[in-house]
Amino acid sequence: MNKNVVWHHATVTRKRREELNKHKAVMLWFTGLSGAGKSTLAHALEEKLHQMGCRTYVYDGDNVRHGLCSDLGFSDADRTENIRRIGEMAKLTVDAGLITIAAFISPIREDRARVRNLFNVGEFIEVYCRCSLDVCEKRDVKGLYKRARAGEIADFTGISSVYDEPLNADLVIDTDVLSVDESMVKIIHLMTNNGVFLLE
């Protein structure tokens, strides 16, 4: 850290933003294999929260690789840097008072733990979208598993690269069993129990 860089403390604080928003700012981190339904659930949740009057933002794995992380590949080192950057960005948007939602395979357990450690207790909610590899391959809307099986894609999670399943996820959703609506009920219930929605 450069000693000449000093953190500027603003008068508009996160607490004041949360009071204006009528909800707490939290980080919901969706992790799971490609095809497990992370992006589907993340965007469905954002739509639901938007309809409830909440201020939100979704970081989607594919989207950030078009810009912020366009210089990164899929080696373990690049994956770690990808998640580090998103974690730091997410910390800023949570400070801005937003319910921040991230949908990333994020296969390395230590990377997810590092992001969790950026937040205070209760501010980071890890949602494990659990789905069998077989079902993920059958969905394969992008054709990625087929290409990975053919050796056309290196370092593909679940095929040629390991996925570290969460050991202590805050919520596990079996996306090969539950519908999107059923999943939303579980997520909103958890958020309510965690006191995210401030009463008038």
N, C-alpha and C positions, 0 to 999 in steps of 0.2 A: 504494500500500500504506500503510495506516495505521501510523504509527510506534509506536503503542501496542499493536499486535498482535504477540505474540511466539510463535514456534513452540515447542510443548511437546514435549520428547523423552521418549518412554515407555521403560520398562525392557524391556517385551516388544517386541522388535525384529522387523523383517521376517525377518531371518536365522533367528531362533529359531522363528518361525512356519513357515518353510520346512522347517526340520529336523523339526518336529513333523508337518508334512504329508507329508514325504518327497517333495516336489517343489518346484521353483522356482516363483515367481509370475511370470507373463508376461501380456502383453496380445496377444490374437489379434484382429485387426481385419478383418472380412469386408466387402468393398466390391464393388459391382456394381450393375447396373440392377435396377429393380423386376422381380421374376419370375426373377432369375438364380439363385435358390436360396440366398441368404445365410442367411436364418432357418432354413431346412431343415437346412443344414450346421451352423450354429452350435448348434442344439439337438441334432442327432445327435451332434456332438462332445461336448457336455456330457454326454449320456447315456453315451457311451463312456467318458469320463474318470471319471464318477461310478462306473461299474461297476469301474473300475480303482482306486477308493479315493481319487481326487483331489477337492480342494475347489475348486468352480467357481462362477461366476455369469455369466449371459448378460444383456447389455443389448440389447434388441431395439428396432429403430427405431420400430415402431408403439406398443409398450408404453410407452416413455418419454414419448411425446407425449400420453399420457393423464394424466400427472402432472407430472413434472419440467419438461417442455418444452411443456406444454399451452397456454402463452401465445404460442407461436411459430407463424408461418406457413411458407411455402415460398419466400420471396424469398431472394436470395443472402445478404443480411445475416442473416436468420433461420436459414437453413441453417448459416451459419458459427457463430452463437451456439449452435445446437443441438449441433453437434459439439464446440464448446469446452466446454460443460457436461458432455457425456458423457466427454470426455477427462479432465477434472478428477475426475469421479466414478471413472472407471476407474483413475486414478492412485492413488486412495485404496484401492480394492479390491485392487489389486496390492500395495500396501503392507501390506494386511491378510493377504497370503499366498495370495490366491486366483488361480487361473488364470482370468483375466477374458476374456470373449468378447463382442465387439460385432458386431452385424449392422446396418449402415447403408449406404444408397446412398452417402452422403458423396461427392457428385459433384465437389467442388472440391478439386483436388490440394493447394493450399496449406493447406486445413483439415486434411487427413490428415497433412501434413508437420508441422503445428503440434502435433498430438497426439503424433506420433512423438517430437518433440523434448522432450516431457514425461518421457520414459523414457530410461534408460541404454541403451547399445548392446546389442543382443541381447534386450532386454526387450519390444520391440514387433515383432510379426510381422504383416505386412500380407498378407492372402490375397485375391487378386483373383478373384472368381467371374465368369469370362468366359463370356458367353453372347450370341449374336447377338440383335439387337433383334427379328428375325422370330420366333425361338423364344420370347423373353420375352413377346411379344404373343400368341402362340398359347397360352401357359400362362395368362396373364392371369386368374388365379383370382378376383381382386378386381374385375375389370371396369374397372380404372383406365385402361388404354390406350385402350379403346373410348371412354370418357368424355373422355379427353384429346384424342383424334382429333376428337371432336365439339365440342371447344372448351369443354367443361364444367369442365375442370380447367386452371387456368393454372400456368405454371412446372413442368411435368411433365418430369422427366428423361428424355431420349431422344427426346422429341417437341417440346416447346417450351422446353426448358432443356438445356444442354450437360452431358455427363458427361466429366470428364477422366480418361481411362484411366491407371492407374498405369504409371509408367515403370520402376520398380525394385521391383516387388512381391516379397516374400520367397517367395511361392508363387502360381502361377497355376493355377487349376483350371477346365478347360473343362467347365462344368456341363451343356452341351448334348450332351456326349459321354460323360463319366464318370458312373457311378452314385454314389449316396451312399456305399456301401461302398468303392468304389474311391477316392473322394475322402478318406474317413477314413484309409485306408492311407497316402496321401500326407501328410496333416496330421500323423498320429502319427509317421511316419518323420521328418519335419522337426523335430518337437518333441524326439524322441529324440536326433537328431543335435545339437540345440542344448543338450543336457544338462538338459532340463527335469525329467526323472524322476530323482530321486536314488536311487542304489543303496544297499541296506541295508548 
